[in-house]
Amino acid sequence: MSQIVGVQVVEQADARPPLAARFRRVLSLDDFQEAARKHLPSQIYSYVADAAETGSSFRSNRAAFEEYELVPRVMVDIMRRSTAITLFGRTWAAPFGIAPMGLQALTAYRGDLQMARAARRENIPMVVSGSSLIALEEVAKENPDAWFQAYLSGSDDSILAMLERVRSAGYRTLVITADTAVGANRENNVRAGFTIPVRPTPALAWQGLTHPRWLINTFLRTLIRHGLPHFENSYVTRGAPILSANVERSLGDRGHLSWRHVRMVREHWSGHIVMKGVLDPRDVGLAIDAGVDGIILSNHGGRQLDTAIAPMRVLPEAVALAGGIPIMLDSGVRRGSDVLKALALGASFVFVGRPFSFAAAVAGEAGVLHGIELLKAEISRNMALMGVTQLTELDSDSVRLVCR
Ligand SMILES: Cc1cc2nc3c(=O)[nH]c(=O)nc-3n(C[C@H](O)[C@H](O)[C@H](O)COP(=O)(O)O)c2cc1C
């Protein structure tokens, strides 16, 4: 049981509150995956779960966390400890947020809104995707502290118009995703029958019929109440419907984006700019020169360049070159211990992708809330076992790189 005093969590005992019956088997973030696999049509499950080509980066993301071990201190009074952390001058209840994920209204009814509400209730950041099927304005109404992730198009005019739209909606933190110059080779999605545009094939119809909860509560409910989903946030105007043959246009032309575009965004965006998808420490320097306020090291959860290095492996070098600007990280974060390892190596914050998509698919907002609570509880418990009362006490002595 815990109670919040300001931002400080005062632990009274480490007993867990009783779990709602439907979450009795969901004891860690990974447990959402099997439930989501059963709940979703296989094509849509593949879109979320699978990685590019051989899945090498995807596996490497987990391996990179396992290469570090924690070094706990003992005999520290940990009864008053806090998972709170300050980022860009704002205090969040935990050092993790929900990574931007496109098409979440296909996995859960109005999926982005479910995530936005849960994030707001739990006081963690949620990043709205530029490939979302829910308009960014609607998400901002549910969660005024959400961040927006833009897939910048290559044209100055359309970038500036988009910035104006995002600013008018009230967003103050803009995430620029940098690792999608071209679409990835998601052959696993093709094998599973998932394509963009979504093609209404007999196999998809069969999967819909054999997953009636998803068919009725997500797909038909969306269709009846809101019509066919469109890409809402790629450009300043509404994009194509997901079934449209020319949907590619809504995914943007990003091939000739360069640092010049980032400098231009800096001139026109007074809020925070975060660049996501950086892996080479040399790009950390260039991003800072272009005026970004923070960086998310990411290989897109192994969904873009297969065999791209795991962010954990470049984290210490990136932090050393960052001159104090927040270096954050995503890709493979699943456990409280992962979060502590990243923070010990200098990360200011981390983001989690797939597990929150699975959580929303299985149980909507309640599922996402449960996922956030699980990860927060792991962080708090592991802080106690590490002899740490504030996350800022973690440092490079808290971890060791082990060779197996
Ligand atoms: C279904 C799905 C859709 C995604 N869509 C986007 C997106 O629209 N924009 C983006 O910057 N990253 C996107 N990502 C990448 C995530 O933001 C994040 O980098 C990745 O999921 C982190 O890895 P993890 O899933 O192992 O936690 C997506 C990831 C998933 C799983």
Ligand as a Chemical Component Dictionary entry (heavy atoms), coordinates in Angstrom:
data_LIG
# 
_chem_comp.id                   LIG 
_chem_comp.type                 NON-POLYMER 
_chem_comp.pdbx_formal_charge   0 
_chem_comp.three_letter_code    LIG 
# 
loop_
_chem_comp_atom.comp_id 
_chem_comp_atom.atom_id 
_chem_comp_atom.alt_atom_id 
_chem_comp_atom.type_symbol 
_chem_comp_atom.charge 
_chem_comp_atom.model_Cartn_x 
_chem_comp_atom.model_Cartn_y 
_chem_comp_atom.model_Cartn_z 
_chem_comp_atom.pdbx_ordinal 
LIG C1  C1  C 0 2.852  -0.626 -33.153 1  
LIG C2  C2  C 0 3.947  0.380  -33.103 2  
LIG C3  C3  C 0 3.814  1.569  -33.798 3  
LIG C4  C4  C 0 4.817  2.526  -33.731 4  
LIG N1  N1  N 0 4.629  3.732  -34.355 5  
LIG C5  C5  C 0 5.539  4.715  -34.173 6  
LIG C6  C6  C 0 5.272  6.022  -34.657 7  
LIG O1  O1  O 0 4.238  6.293  -35.232 8  
LIG N2  N2  N 0 6.238  6.962  -34.454 9  
LIG C7  C7  C 0 7.415  6.692  -33.801 10 
LIG O2  O2  O 0 8.246  7.582  -33.641 11 
LIG N3  N3  N 0 7.668  5.462  -33.314 12 
LIG C8  C8  C 0 6.756  4.479  -33.468 13 
LIG N4  N4  N 0 6.994  3.251  -32.929 14 
LIG C9  C9  C 0 8.217  3.012  -32.164 15 
LIG C10 C10 C 0 8.000  3.329  -30.689 16 
LIG O3  O3  O 0 7.805  4.703  -30.492 17 
LIG C11 C11 C 0 9.206  2.908  -29.838 18 
LIG O4  O4  O 0 10.372 3.460  -30.389 19 
LIG C12 C12 C 0 9.361  1.395  -29.720 20 
LIG O5  O5  O 0 8.113  0.760  -29.669 21 
LIG C13 C13 C 0 10.127 1.072  -28.462 22 
LIG O6  O6  O 0 10.391 -0.269 -28.379 23 
LIG P1  P1  P 0 9.527  -1.307 -27.493 24 
LIG O7  O7  O 0 8.273  -1.567 -28.258 25 
LIG O8  O8  O 0 10.438 -2.483 -27.451 26 
LIG O9  O9  O 0 9.277  -0.687 -26.147 27 
LIG C14 C14 C 0 5.999  2.267  -32.992 28 
LIG C15 C15 C 0 6.126  1.071  -32.304 29 
LIG C16 C16 C 0 5.114  0.136  -32.344 30 
LIG C17 C17 C 0 5.273  -1.136 -31.557 31 
# 
loop_
_chem_comp_bond.comp_id 
_chem_comp_bond.atom_id_1 
_chem_comp_bond.atom_id_2 
_chem_comp_bond.value_order 
_chem_comp_bond.pdbx_ordinal 
LIG C1  C2  SING 1  
LIG C2  C3  SING 2  
LIG C2  C16 DOUB 3  
LIG C3  C4  DOUB 4  
LIG C4  N1  SING 5  
LIG C4  C14 SING 6  
LIG N1  C5  DOUB 7  
LIG C5  C6  SING 8  
LIG C5  C8  SING 9  
LIG C6  O1  DOUB 10 
LIG C6  N2  SING 11 
LIG N2  C7  SING 12 
LIG C7  O2  DOUB 13 
LIG C7  N3  SING 14 
LIG N3  C8  DOUB 15 
LIG C8  N4  SING 16 
LIG N4  C9  SING 17 
LIG N4  C14 SING 18 
LIG C9  C10 SING 19 
LIG C10 O3  SING 20 
LIG C10 C11 SING 21 
LIG C11 O4  SING 22 
LIG C11 C12 SING 23 
LIG C12 O5  SING 24 
LIG C12 C13 SING 25 
LIG C13 O6  SING 26 
LIG O6  P1  SING 27 
LIG P1  O7  DOUB 28 
LIG P1  O8  SING 29 
LIG P1  O9  SING 30 
LIG C14 C15 DOUB 31 
LIG C15 C16 SING 32 
LIG C16 C17 SING 33 
# 
